């Protein structure tokens, strides 16, 4: 007796719960692995999962088992050279020694790492766990509106260039059929009558003449129906439609002077990743421009942005000026949604701070959707912060935040979204 | 290829279809024929429930260590991730089959197997393992095939309820602790009673209350009447307890009722798997013997084609291959190879005994092989099976040799080889290698000090002087979690004095 059951269509992920339990259990190790991974991956790489490495010893489940020493008796197959009583010197520490087999694998295991992959969602959740991501579905960023002309049916009037030939000729045919059909029917009847008469054995000359005259008259009338009439003409109609542009550019500005250490930069990197993530939910293509500065600003690639070390003083306005230049050169503010994010430890040349304020207020903020400034420092604020404070008071698309730890990053985004719900209301 | 002479009837038979792709109709045809042959050889089985699953589901089944319904725990997630990783990297193939000791007996067929493989798996699992589960004395006395699925379901639901009622972390910690002690949750020397699911459910709630009251009584702090001091000090437990989990379940002072139930669940599951640990060689050997014999029988009848047989033999040979000790593929004795060859050998001794066989096996030489095989399957476990049936011929075929490894000496010694002087010793050593009480550590609860600080003392009795493995301190932490008072392990030194080898919380050395 046997029953066959096809279980292939049953739910597949029976182990999903256990997998989640596993991730939960090893959250600390996994988070560490994720944190390490952040430093190695690009800001814009948010669509892939991450492979996680945990030392195997952290995962082992202990049981009582036999250890080293004592007397061990083992039987092995394939004797090819031994006789009873042979004494074989021990080989150096458990290498290929049959008797030491258990230990060899134990030692081997200890050094392996346990590697596995987590999905994009799991990765992001772990990465931003301390940040309590707001509900991205509900909060949509404002988008720059552009207009696009789209076809919207046909109309009777328009410029000759917009004449739709096919549609117009279709109208013409219809009109001609409609206007001549009764005449054609009559004509056909008359022609048949004429045929009957001509086959008749009598000469019905009178009748024939009348019929022919009538036929000619009808033909003439049919021919007079115009091939095309203004009535037939159809013009393509266009309407303007509002489309939010899906292009955005994100400027990452960072102070790379000597006072910025790697830990600070990595905190800034989180901030940039988060911003990029938020923007990517709204915009389909995003350019990222990296500008680093000390006393001079320079546009660089990501690698250099985060990992090259510079020394020297700080002139923040240089970066803002460069950003403004790049905007006017490459990113027309009518087509691009411009976002700026500046990270600094607050150090700036004192005389430069008012300049920063004025560049922001006069040039950058009018063109930008949003500009955020984060100051990562444990010390008291300096002039830059104070001048930016004025900017924040007078501009709604500017936010600033003092960050001491990763957890402080989130309020910047809260501010961003709060502003938006106001606009929507 | 061995021929089964009685079975051959040279009438014209149409062979079964041997396309690689299986269909349910073809599976049924093969199953029907295999069942017929199995019946011919008097294989008594539970009803088969054959489930076709995908590779991913097979990994799920793998991860839950063969329990069709498992409670949720991270360790199964870990196993799943490991299996998945290895499989994806191509480091391992999936098992062809998984079979569950239950009634009806559930076997899994993997979707991507060829028809030949499915037939092999059906003969192996549905008739080989299945009849072993039903016939072997260990399975009969330790497991109850008809209630295991229900019990696992009960366990899953109960643990899920606990997670809702209490904290997931607490449930997890309790399970972790129990898992660490899982192999010490079995009564090795007692036979368990069977109970049905209904009883189990009924008893469960009563037990929870009752147990707590008992524990409370045990730990009552009201002073007793002053007992005579010269009376022997009251020892609890009165005898050493080898079943640590059982001891915890019944006696741990501060466990919550639900925690006791979880301890019990883990203990029961451990007990369910206990016979499988002790019969690996026999169980796999029996299944291999029957898939080999049944399919050859079908071949002799002309029901399966040469093409089918070639593919089958290819898989079969891989399964029962035994690499030699100096091969890079060697990782101990392959239970499939040893078991299969032993059953084949027993059949040979019955059918074609040599003088040597008559000397070594006077009882079975020349007897009816089907009777003898069934008797062997029903009444032995690996250890006794090997010491009873390992023949000199097989020792020669495997070229078995014995290594005596004393860590005090700087050499290892060959104790015996495959010659006349060595047969007995090799057989005896190989048998003891499968004796669970030699493999698993002997550690027992000897004292719970109920009148004092409630400290729990366990004694480790080494086998052949082998020390307790390094993880003992970690395990002790888990035991401490359950007991919640000091726990320690002692071991007698050569002079006879007891030495504390591990304790939790850790004690200073000079104590």
Interface residues (C-beta under 8 A of the other chain):
Chain A: X1 X2 X3 X4 X5 X6 X7 X8 X10 X12 X13 X14 X15 X17 X18 X19 X20 X21 X22 X23 X24 X25 X26 X59 X60 X61 X62 X63 X64 X65 X66 X67 X68 X69 X70 X71 X72 X73 X74 X75 X76 X77 X78 X79 X80 X82 X83 X84 X85 X86 X87 X88 X89 X90 X97 X98 X99 X100 X101 X114 X115 X116
Chain B: X24 X27 X28 X31 X35 X47 X48 X49 X50 X51 X52 X53 X54 X56 X57 X59 X60 X63 X64 X70 X72 X73 X74 X75 X76 X77 X78 X80 X81 X82 X84 X85 X104 X111 X126 X172 X176 X179 X180 X181 X182 X183 X184 X322 X323 X324 X325 X326 X327 X330 X331 X332 X333 X398 X399 X400 X401 X402 X403 X404 X405 X406 X407 X410 X411 X412 X413 X414 X415 X416 X417 X418 X419 X421 X422 X426 X429 X430 X432 X433 X439 X440 X441 X443 X462 X463 X464 X465 X466 X467 X468 X469 X470 X471 X472 X474 X475 X478
